[in-house]
Structures are given as C-alpha cells and as structure tokens.
Amino acid sequence: MERPCPDKLFAENLKRVMDQKNLTMSEVADRAKVDRASIYGVLRANNSPTLRTCERLAAAVRVPLYRLLKEHDED
C-alpha cells in the first residue's frame, strides 16, 4: 500500500484535532503565532510547513508533534 503524502497526512491530522477540540483557524493561528493564510495553506495541503511551524501548530492544538505526523491517529 502506498504511503500518503506527508503534507496531506499532516493536514488531515491537524483538521481532526482542531475539530475534536472545536478550534478555529484564527484560534490556532493566534496560538501558533502564524498568519491565517499559512494555516489555510497547511490545512489544504497546498504548502509544506517548516519543522518549526509544525512544532508551533502542535503546541497550539496541545498535542505532541508525532500525533500530527503519524498515519492512523485513533485518538
């Protein structure tokens, strides 16, 4: 089986966590200190975030970074 694109996987996991925690793009952007356009691009898997941005987004949604990177997040 083919592995999913890392950008798409990250986006899907971030969306899932945001939905679970009822967080908006604006809230995540404020917490992560990144602009909403960047979050929008990440969520649509249109751009590849830097490692630092990934760390900031994980902290913003209060999950360990690995949860946004792993394939089958069941939590």
Helices and strands as residue ranges (DSSP letters): H 6-20, H 25-32, H 36-43, H 51-60, H 65-69
